Amino acid sequence: MNVTLDDGRVLAERAAAELEEASAREIIQWAADTFGDRLCMTSSMADALMVDLVSTVVPGIDVIFLDTGYHFAETIGTRDAVAAVYPINLINVTPLRTVPEQDRDLGPRLHGRNPNICCHLRKVEPLQRALEPYSAWVSGLRRDEAATRRNVGVVQWDARKKMVKVNPIARWTQEDVDAYMAEHGILVNPLQYDGYPSIGCAPCTRPVAPGEDPRSGRWAGTGKIECGIHL
């Protein structure tokens, strides 16, 4: 299904109201019925919860992974394991520049000097390109993850990307996540067992001490809490 800007906004607003109390699988089924093969999902490979959940409803769905060039080896290993285990079509997306090319053109360690620009070049812009063939995308955003996500709808209009964004587990708590993962034996990035509850690029992610905010290990000391994909 192709959607115009006005139709997309109206569709998203109506679905958000109608599906607010629906289960995650019901929300995913609505998205599959509405958008067909123009629906995709993204995964950071911190775990395979969303891949497991979505692929039970939409087997063979396109799963976009942003291969920034800065990932931990464990994240790349999780990506490969997920692609082998689950019924999905993994799409590995890379930035326009390799890390050495970025270092050459913009100077080394851009992630330390200007993480916003680095995130834009290695995440935001590549995802924008990767999403062009689709009308809607599924993400794993939850309202309890960060202050910037408290008002996330189960369905919303993504004005920047001009497409519908589906957040089936927006209402879930960490307890809901833990219960689902235990019940379904979900693949987990091994870094989570080493104190990394939120996993991004290696230079910008540190372990989190017990009791700290789970996302405090991302861009620590910079005041930055989002890469820009979900803003």
C-alpha positions in Angstrom: 0.0 0.0 0.0 1.3 3.5 -1.0 0.2 6.3 1.3 0.1 10.1 0.6 1.2 12.4 3.3 -2.3 13.5 4.3 -3.6 9.9 4.1 -0.7 8.6 6.1 -1.2 11.1 8.9 -4.9 10.3 9.1 -4.4 6.6 8.9 -1.7 6.7 11.7 -3.9 8.9 14.0 -6.9 6.6 13.5 -4.9 3.4 14.1 -3.2 4.8 17.1 -6.5 5.5 18.8 -8.1 2.2 17.7 -5.1 0.0 18.6 -4.0 1.6 21.8 -5.2 -1.3 23.9 -4.5 -4.0 21.3 -1.9 -6.7 21.8 1.4 -6.4 20.1 0.5 -9.2 17.7 -2.7 -7.5 16.8 -0.9 -4.3 16.0 1.6 -6.1 13.8 -1.2 -8.0 12.0 -2.9 -4.6 11.3 0.3 -3.3 9.8 0.8 -6.5 7.7 -2.8 -6.3 6.4 -2.5 -2.6 5.7 0.9 -2.4 4.0 1.7 -5.9 2.8 5.2 -6.1 1.3 5.7 -2.4 1.8 6.2 -3.1 5.5 9.6 -3.7 7.0 11.2 -3.6 10.5 14.5 -2.4 12.0 16.7 -4.2 14.6 19.8 -3.0 16.5 20.5 -6.7 17.4 20.6 -6.0 21.1 18.3 -9.0 21.2 15.9 -10.8 18.9 12.7 -10.0 20.8 11.1 -7.9 18.0 12.4 -10.2 15.3 10.8 -13.2 17.0 7.5 -11.3 17.7 7.1 -9.8 14.2 8.2 -12.9 12.2 5.6 -15.0 13.9 3.0 -12.8 12.3 4.9 -11.8 9.1 7.4 -14.6 8.3 9.9 -13.5 5.7 9.7 -9.8 6.7 12.5 -7.5 5.6 14.7 -6.7 8.7 17.0 -3.7 8.3 20.2 -3.7 10.2 22.4 -0.5 10.2 26.0 -1.8 9.9 27.7 1.4 11.0 31.3 0.1 10.8 31.6 0.7 14.6 29.7 -2.2 16.0 30.9 -4.6 18.7 31.9 -8.0 17.3 29.1 -9.4 19.6 26.5 -7.4 17.8 27.7 -8.6 14.4 27.6 -12.1 15.7 24.1 -11.6 17.0 23.0 -10.3 13.6 24.4 -13.4 11.9 22.7 -15.7 14.4 19.4 -14.0 14.1 19.5 -14.2 10.3 20.2 -17.9 10.5 17.6 -18.8 13.1 14.5 -16.7 12.3 12.3 -16.6 9.2 13.4 -13.1 8.0 15.1 -11.4 5.1 18.0 -9.6 6.7 19.0 -6.4 4.8 22.5 -5.1 5.9 22.7 -1.4 5.3 26.0 0.5 5.3 26.8 4.3 5.2 28.0 6.0 2.0 31.5 6.3 3.5 33.5 3.5 5.1 35.1 4.4 8.5 38.5 5.0 6.9 36.9 7.2 4.2 35.1 9.2 6.9 38.3 9.6 8.9 40.0 10.8 5.7 37.3 13.3 4.8 36.2 14.5 8.2 39.1 13.6 10.5 39.5 10.7 12.9 37.2 10.0 15.8 34.3 12.1 14.6 32.2 10.2 17.1 34.1 11.8 19.9 34.2 15.3 18.4 30.7 15.5 17.1 28.6 12.5 17.8 25.5 14.1 16.3 27.1 14.4 12.8 28.6 10.9 13.2 25.2 9.4 14.0 23.6 11.2 11.1 26.1 9.9 8.6 26.3 6.4 9.9 22.7 5.8 11.1 20.1 8.4 10.2 21.0 8.9 6.5 21.6 5.2 5.7 18.2 4.3 7.3 16.5 7.1 5.3 17.8 5.5 2.1 16.9 2.0 3.2 13.3 2.9 4.0 12.5 4.5 0.7 10.9 1.3 -0.8 8.5 1.0 2.1 5.3 2.7 3.4 5.7 1.7 7.0 8.3 0.4 9.4 8.1 -1.5 12.7 10.3 -0.5 15.6 10.8 -1.8 19.2 10.4 1.6 20.9 8.9 1.6 24.4 7.5 4.4 26.4 9.4 3.4 29.6 12.9 3.5 27.9 13.6 7.3 28.0 11.9 10.7 28.6 12.1 11.3 24.8 9.9 8.2 24.2 7.1 8.7 26.8 4.5 9.8 24.2 5.3 7.2 21.6 2.1 5.9 20.0 1.5 2.3 19.0 1.1 3.7 15.5 2.3 7.1 14.5 3.1 9.3 11.5 6.9 9.8 11.1 7.0 13.3 9.6 10.7 13.2 8.8 10.6 10.0 6.9 7.1 10.6 5.6 5.8 7.2 6.5 3.9 5.3 9.1 5.8 4.0 12.1 4.5 1.0 14.1 5.6 0.5 17.7 3.8 -2.7 18.8 5.5 -2.9 22.2 5.2 0.8 23.1 3.1 0.0 26.2 5.3 -2.8 27.4 7.4 -2.5 30.6 10.8 -4.1 31.2 9.0 -6.8 33.1 6.9 -7.6 30.0 10.1 -7.8 27.9 11.8 -10.1 30.4 8.8 -12.4 30.6 8.5 -12.7 26.8 12.2 -13.3 26.4 12.2 -16.0 29.1 9.1 -17.7 27.7 10.3 -17.8 24.1 14.0 -18.4 24.6 15.0 -15.2 22.7 18.5 -14.8 21.3 20.3 -12.1 23.2 23.4 -10.1 22.4 26.0 -11.5 24.9 27.0 -8.0 25.8 23.8 -7.7 27.8 25.3 -10.2 30.3 28.4 -8.0 30.6 26.5 -4.8 31.8 25.4 -3.4 28.4 21.5 -3.1 28.6 21.5 -0.6 25.7 23.9 -1.4 22.9 25.1 1.0 20.2 28.4 1.6 18.5 31.4 0.4 20.4 33.2 3.8 20.8 30.0 5.4 22.2 28.8 2.7 24.5 30.0 1.8 28.0 28.8 -0.7 30.6 26.1 0.4 33.0 26.5 0.0 36.8 23.6 -1.7 38.8 20.9 0.9 39.5 22.0 3.3 36.7 19.6 4.3 33.9 19.9 1.5 31.3 20.6 4.1 28.5 23.2 6.0 30.6 25.9 4.0 28.9 25.1 5.6 25.5 27.2 8.7 24.6 28.1 9.0 28.3 29.0 12.5 29.4 27.7 14.2 26.3 24.1 14.8 27.3 23.0 12.9 24.1 20.5 10.2 24.6 19.2 9.5 21.0 21.1 8.9 17.8 18.4 10.7 15.8 16.6 7.9 14.1 13.6 8.1 16.5 13.5 11.9 16.8 
